[in-house]
Amino acid sequence: ALLAQQAQEPKAEDAPSDAARDVLAERQRQISTEGWTPEHDDEHNGHEMAHAAACYAYPELTALVGVKTWPWAAEWFKVRDHRSNYVRAAALLLAEIERLDRAAIAAQPAVLPA
């Protein structure tokens, strides 16, 4: 019984880090506040979210080559401090990975009942 109890108790090292929680919170903000739902994200099948993430991850390079690397209208590129930019970049990458996963599932052939 003690082993079962120990196996069920979450450990501090198992808890998501502040960074992971911030990325998930940013992704939720993108959905609930900005309206960037999974259905909306599915329309961006040219890897635009990954490109946007790269711009946030390295805004200095984006500034050097110009906002033309940003996949959407320039007014949507809102650079902040490094950490905030990285959180946005990670949330955009999460959205892109989820979009790829949904596309892979949708591409699977339908299984008909036997």
C-alpha atoms as one frame of an Amber mdcrd trajectory, in Angstrom:
protein
   0.000   0.000   0.000   2.882   2.364   0.758   4.394   1.783  -2.681   1.063
   2.519  -4.347   0.704   5.721  -2.347   4.242   6.849  -3.223   3.634   6.145
  -6.901   0.503   8.339  -6.901   1.907  11.351  -5.055   3.194  13.966  -7.480
   6.756  15.048  -6.871   7.936  18.630  -7.120  10.229  17.726 -10.018   7.213
  16.320 -11.930   5.411  19.664 -11.871   5.648  21.797 -15.006   8.193  24.583
 -14.765   7.164  28.234 -14.758   8.359  28.398 -18.358   6.160  25.480 -19.445
   3.155  26.958 -17.637   3.788  30.333 -19.282   3.939  28.771 -22.760   0.668
  26.912 -22.174  -0.938  30.070 -20.758   0.195  32.044 -23.807  -1.235  29.403
 -26.126  -4.543  29.580 -24.233  -4.459  33.393 -24.488  -3.924  33.123 -28.241
  -7.040  30.960 -28.464  -9.348  32.721 -26.005  -8.304  36.361 -26.481  -7.001
  36.509 -30.046  -9.386  33.893 -31.435  -6.618  31.776 -32.966  -8.511  28.523
 -32.588  -7.305  25.147 -33.878  -9.718  25.574 -36.814  -8.162  28.947 -37.609
  -4.661  27.504 -37.243  -5.511  24.719 -39.691  -5.909  27.368 -42.392  -2.199
  28.231 -42.027  -0.858  25.119 -43.710   2.229  26.830 -45.159   4.095  26.633
 -41.840   3.361  30.294 -41.119   3.188  29.690 -37.364   6.699  28.192 -37.405
   7.937  31.186 -39.389   6.310  33.557 -36.904   7.902  31.622 -34.034  11.315
  32.040 -35.663  10.719  35.786 -35.912   9.894  36.008 -32.208  12.832  33.777
 -31.285  15.277  36.000 -33.178  13.678  39.428 -33.651  17.076  41.048 -34.250
  17.470  39.023 -37.456  13.914  39.847 -38.466  14.777  43.531 -38.010  17.928
  43.139 -40.136  16.215  41.464 -43.080  13.017  43.384 -42.636   9.570  42.352
 -41.533   9.154  40.548 -44.874  10.110  37.351 -43.012   7.041  37.809 -40.793
   4.188  35.797 -42.361   1.357  38.203 -41.550   0.644  41.940 -41.488   3.448
  43.882 -39.797   1.166  45.277 -37.087   0.797  41.752 -35.663   4.552  41.517
 -34.959   4.761  42.780 -31.388   8.299  42.397 -30.078   8.809  42.589 -26.327
  11.573  41.434 -23.988  13.513  38.251 -24.790  11.612  35.977 -22.392   8.197
  37.156 -23.587   9.304  36.694 -27.191  10.502  33.153 -26.450   7.230  32.303
 -24.714   5.312  33.539 -27.771   7.649  31.615 -30.066   7.187  28.399 -28.087
   3.390  28.827 -28.036   3.380  29.345 -31.805   5.520  26.222 -32.269   3.108
  24.289 -30.062   0.225  25.481 -32.239   2.134  24.425 -35.370   2.916  20.966
 -33.957  -0.731  20.509 -32.984  -1.757  21.578 -36.512   0.621  19.021 -38.027
  -0.773  16.319 -35.730  -4.363  17.156 -36.736  -3.401  17.122 -40.421  -1.729
  13.711 -40.038  -4.842  12.279 -38.368  -7.096  13.765 -41.052  -4.897  12.243
 -43.776  -5.288   8.725 -42.409  -7.682   6.554 -44.373 -11.023   5.981 -42.723
 -11.424   2.596 -41.102 -14.714   1.011 -42.048 -16.455  -1.295 -39.571 -16.042
  -4.965 -40.318
